[in-house]
Amino acid sequence: MKAVAVQTFGSPEGLAVIDVPEPRPGAGQVVVATEAIGVGGVDAVILSGALAAYGFEEGHILGSETAGTVIAAGDGVDPSWVGRRVWAFTGQSGGYVEQAVAAASTLVPLPENVSAVDAVTLGSSGMVAQFGLERAGFVPGESVLVRGAAGGIGIMAVQLAARGGAGAVAVTTSSAERGDRLRKLGATHVLDRSGAGGEGAPAAYDVIIDIAAGAALPSFFGKLNPNGRMLVVGVVAGFPPADFGMEVFAAFQKSLSFGVFSADSVPEADRRDATAELFAAAGRGELEAVVHEVLPLEQAGTAHRKMAAGEVFGRLVLTPAGS
């Protein structure tokens, strides 16, 4: 079968389409005939080589979430999964393939009115956004700033904060056109990438959900209210400066909180339940799956070039031939 692997770190040109054997499920695993694959920010970070020291080496097959139909089940797996449409988490690897192996414990059945493309658009992004807001202690009535709101996690954070009763939902983004689209999804104020602008926007916020990180991260501590909380859920702009914590100490009397969040820290059963509820909400028309473009699996390099160029609003999705 076809797969896309990181042949060399650095640019999207380092991705290569390769042939690999069709997989067989191990104990507790299933094989999913892939219909849609989510392209995420973590894939871009792995491709850059920034995580090589953490075991993501050259030759790595990217992709952490897929959706399709279960075609085989390993020992210890309920055979009734075979033939069902599901969303599955592959564990930060092995998703850019025509047939994906996943632990059966990660599977979430798809409602009839939720497509595979919508599932990989809502799945991990929505889960990270939802648990991120919870981890930041967000409660109805508080003001929220979503930094880097045009990607999958940011768009879901905007929708979930608005749906959760936020007093204000501000966003940082790169253009007025994107700002208008984010307003339709629930944003109340649109700021530029530095956090400036936004007529009538709050001077500071109770919660900042940051998907970007990068060199500008410390400047956003000044946009927190007393007892405000900043939570970083992504590093698409790179890692912050080594001394970024000094900005927190400079505002010691405001009792600010800073944290990072990975969905890996959430119990698997809670992740499944949250993802199932996201799909149900989308099926009821309460959440929108924002898909930027659907591309063939073989064009994974094109997808990553679009992300690197900042062209993407929403989610890029890959589909194998014939799916």
N, C-alpha and C positions, 0 to 999 in steps of 0.2 A: 504494500500500500504506500501511498505518498505521505510524506511528512515534511515539515519545514524545521530546519535546525540552524543553530548559530555556528557557522563554519569558522568565522573570525569575528572577534569583538570589534566594536566601534560603530560602524554605520550600517544602515539597512542593506548595503551591498554585501555585507557579511552573512546574510541569510541565504540558505541554499535549499532547494527542493531535493529530497533524497528518497530512495526506496528503502523501506524497512519491512521486516516480516509482519504479517497480520498477527495481532496479539492473541494470547490465550489468557483467560482470567485465572488468577491465583485464588487461594482461599479468601473468602470475604470480598471478592472483587467481581465486577461486571465488565463487559465490553459494550460500548455504546457506538452504534453506527452514527457517525457525526452528521448533523444537519447544519449546525451553526457553531462558531467558535468566537468567543469574545477576545478582542485585542485590547490589552490593558496597559496602563502606565508601568506596571511592574515588569511587563515584557520588555518595554523599552529600556528600563534600568538594567535588566539582565543582559540585554543585547549590548549595552554600553561597556560591559565588563566590570562595572562598579561592584558587583556582587560575586566576583570570581572567587574571592577569599572565603565565601560562605558556601562553596560547593557547586556554584553555577558556572561550570567550565565550558570551554569551546566544545561543540558537539551536542550541546544541550538542545532539546526540543522544547520550544516555548509553549505557553498556553496553560491557563489554570482553570478555565471553565468551558464546558461544552454542553450542547443540548442535542438530543436525537432519540433514537430508539434502542433499547437494550436488546442485544442479539445473543448474548451468552452470559451465563452466570457460573461462578466458581463454587467450590465446596463451601457449605455453610450459608449460602445465599438462598433466600426464598425464590424458588423457580418462577413464581408468579410475576417477578419483575421482567422476565423475558417478554418482549413484545410491547412493553409500555414506553410511552414518551416521557422523557425525564430531562431534568437539568442535573449536571454532575460537576463536582469539583475535583480536578485532577492533581492538585497539590503543587502549584507553581511550575509544573512541567508536564510535557506529554499531551498537550491539548491541540497543537497544530498538526493534526493527523486525520486520516479518513476514518479510523476506528480508534477510539480512546479507551484506555483502561482507567477505571475509577473504583474507589472503595464503595461498596454498596451502602455503607453508612452515610455517605454524602448525598445520596439521591433524593431529589424532590420531584414528585410527579407534576406534570404540566397540565393545567386546566385546558379544556378543549379550545377555549378562545384565546389562549396565549401561545404564540408561535415560538419556534425554536430561536429565531432571531431576537424576538422580544425577550425571551428568557435569559439569553446571555447578555443582553443590554441591561436588564433589571437586576440580575442575580447578585454577583459579587459587589457591584457598585452600590446597589441599594442596601445590601447587608452592611457594608462598611459605613455607609452614611447613617443608617439607623442606629447601629451600635455606637458609632462615633458620637452622635448627638446624645445618646444615653450616657456614655462614658464622660462626656463634658458636663453632665448634670443639667442639661437643658430642660426647662419647664415652660409651660405655656405663659405667654406674656413677655418673655425675655427677648432681647434683640440678638440677632445672629448675623455674623458676617461670614460668607463663604468665599475663601480666597482660592482663585483658580476654578471658577464655577462652570466653565464651558465643557469640561470633561464629564465622563460618566458618573463618577462619585459626586462631583460638584452639582450636577443637575439633579441627582437624587437627593442630595442634602437640601437643596433649595425647595424641592417639592415636599419633602418630609417635614422640614421646619415650618413651612407655610401650613401644611396639613395639621401639624401639631400645635398650632395656635401661637406662633411667634408674633411678638409685637411689631417687629420689623425684620425683614430679611434682605440684607444688603449683599451685593456680589462685586467681586473684582473681575473684570474681563477686558478684552483688548479692543473692542469696537462697539459702536452704537448699535449696529445690527445685532450683534450677539446680546447686547443688553436688552434690546426689545424682545428677543426670543426668551430671555430669562425672566423678564417681567410676565410674560404669558404663562410661565411655569410657576410663578408665585413670588418672584423677587419684587421688593418694594422700592429699592434704591440701587442704582448702578454706579459703581466707582471705576476709576481706571486701575491699571495694574499696581500702581503705587498706593492705592487706597484713597486717592484724592478725588474730588468732585462729588457728584451725587447731591443735587440740590435738595435740601431738606433732610438729608441723611443724618442719623445720629452721630454725635461727635465721638462716641465710643460704644462698645458692645459688651454684652454679657458673655457671649460665646463666640469664638472664632474657630471655624473648621477650616484647616489649612491643608490643601492637597498639593501645594507647590513646594513649600519649604524654600531652599536656596538661600542666596546671599541676602535677600531682602527680608527674610523672616524676622530678624530682631526689630525692624522698624514697626512691625504690627503690634508689639507689646504696648506701644503708646496708644493703641486704639481699643484697649480693654478698659471697661469700667472697674471701679474698686470691686474686688472679689471676682473679677472676670477670669475666664478660663480659655486658654488656647489649646487646641488639640490638633496635632499633625497626623494626618492619615495617609500622606503620600509625599514623595520627594521628586516629583517630575521636573522640578527646576534644580535638582541637585541638593547636596547636603548644606546645612547652614554653617556659618563661620564657627570655628572651634570655641570662641569666647562669647557665643550668643547669649549665654545665661547671665552675663553681666547686666544686660538690659532688664532682666527680671529683678535683680538685686537693686538696680538703680531706682526701681519703683517699689521698694520694699513695703512702704506704708500703704500701698494699694492692695496688698495681700493677693497678688496675682498667682494663678496656677498655670503650669505648662505640662503637657504630656504628649506622648505618642501612642498611637493605637494601631494594632494589627488584629484582624479578625481571627488569626490563629490562636489568640488568647481566649476566645469565646468557646464554651463547650459545644461540641458538634451538634448535639440535639437542639440547642438554642439557635444555632446557625440554620439548621434545617427548618425549624419552626418559623423563624423570621423570614426566610426566603419564600416559604410557602405562603405566608401572609402577604408578602409583596406581590407575588403572582396573583393571588386572589384579589387584591386591591386593584391591580392593573386590569384584571378581568371584569371588575365592576366599573371600570372607567375612572377610578380615583387617582391613578398614577399613569404617567405617560412614558413609554419607552421611546427615547429619542435616539434614532439611528442615523448616523451621518452618512454611511455608505456600506453596502454589502459587496464584497470582492471575492473572487475565487481564491481558494487556499494558495494556489501557486503565486498569487500577487501579494503575499504577506510583506514582501519588501516594499511594495508600493504603499501599503497601509502604514508601515513604519515611517516612510518618507513623509507622508501626509501628517503624521503625528509630530515628527521632528520639525516640520515647517510651521506648526501651529495652525494648520488648516481645519482641524477637526472640531466640530460642535456635536457633542454626544458620543456615540459609540461606533467604532468601526467593527465590522463583523466579517469573518471569513466563512466561506462555504465550500466544501469539497465538490468536485465535479459530480453531477448527477443527483445531488441532494436537493 
